[in-house]
Amino acid sequence: MWKERESPLRIEKRFEFERYSKISKFMEKVEKLCKERDIYPNISFGKNFVSLSIFLNDAEISDKEKDFSMDIDKFYLED
């Protein structure tokens, strides 16, 4: 589940992975989606996780941002 945060307004989620090689595949899919949707989250990652933060332009999450976050969830579930 994506968590809403304030100051600055954003949604964020941490994705856990068993192997580093799965992170690479996940990040390739995220990169392609970012270019397609023109949304560029802050990304941090380590040996077994990727964290994404999507900063919101409005007071509420837009449909564009909702769709983007749901697609990222699908990528994660595929692996």
C-alpha positions as CSV (number, residue, x, y, z in Angstrom):
1,M,0.0,0.0,0.0
2,W,1.3,3.4,-0.9
3,K,1.5,5.8,2.1
4,E,0.5,9.4,1.9
5,R,3.0,11.8,3.5
6,E,3.0,15.6,4.1
7,S,5.5,18.3,4.0
8,P,6.1,17.9,1.1
9,L,3.0,16.2,0.0
10,R,3.8,12.8,-1.6
11,I,3.0,9.2,-1.7
12,E,5.7,6.6,-1.1
13,K,6.3,2.9,-1.0
14,R,9.1,0.4,-0.2
15,F,9.4,-2.7,-2.3
16,E,11.3,-5.7,-0.9
17,F,13.3,-8.2,-3.1
18,E,14.9,-11.5,-2.5
19,R,17.8,-10.9,-5.0
20,Y,19.5,-7.9,-6.3
21,S,19.0,-9.1,-9.9
22,K,15.2,-8.7,-9.5
23,I,15.8,-5.0,-8.5
24,S,17.5,-4.4,-11.8
25,K,14.6,-5.8,-13.8
26,F,12.1,-3.9,-11.7
27,M,14.0,-0.6,-12.2
28,E,14.1,-1.1,-16.0
29,K,10.3,-1.3,-16.0
30,V,10.0,1.7,-13.7
31,E,12.4,3.7,-15.9
32,K,10.3,3.0,-19.0
33,L,7.1,3.9,-17.3
34,C,8.5,7.2,-16.0
35,K,9.4,8.2,-19.6
36,E,6.0,7.2,-20.9
37,R,4.0,8.9,-18.2
38,D,6.3,11.9,-17.6
39,I,6.4,11.2,-13.8
40,Y,9.8,11.0,-12.2
41,P,9.7,9.8,-8.6
42,N,12.5,10.0,-6.1
43,I,14.1,6.6,-6.0
44,S,16.4,5.0,-3.5
45,F,17.5,1.4,-3.4
46,G,19.8,-1.0,-1.6
47,K,20.7,-4.7,-1.6
48,N,17.2,-5.9,-1.2
49,F,14.8,-2.9,-1.6
50,V,13.6,-0.1,-3.7
51,S,11.8,3.0,-2.3
52,L,9.8,5.3,-4.4
53,S,8.4,8.8,-3.5
54,I,6.0,10.5,-5.9
55,F,5.7,14.2,-5.1
56,L,2.2,15.5,-5.7
57,N,1.4,18.7,-7.6
58,D,-2.1,19.1,-6.1
59,A,-3.6,18.6,-2.7
60,E,-4.8,15.2,-3.7
61,I,-3.3,12.4,-5.8
62,S,-4.4,12.7,-9.4
63,D,-5.6,9.9,-11.7
64,K,-2.3,10.1,-13.5
65,E,-0.4,9.5,-10.3
66,K,-2.8,6.7,-9.2
67,D,-2.4,4.9,-12.5
68,F,1.3,5.3,-12.3
69,S,1.5,3.8,-8.8
70,M,-0.8,0.9,-9.7
71,D,1.3,0.0,-12.7
72,I,4.4,0.0,-10.5
73,D,2.6,-2.4,-8.1
74,K,1.9,-4.7,-11.1
75,F,5.5,-4.7,-12.0
76,Y,6.4,-5.8,-8.5
77,L,3.8,-8.6,-8.5
78,E,5.0,-9.9,-11.8
79,D,8.4,-10.8,-10.5
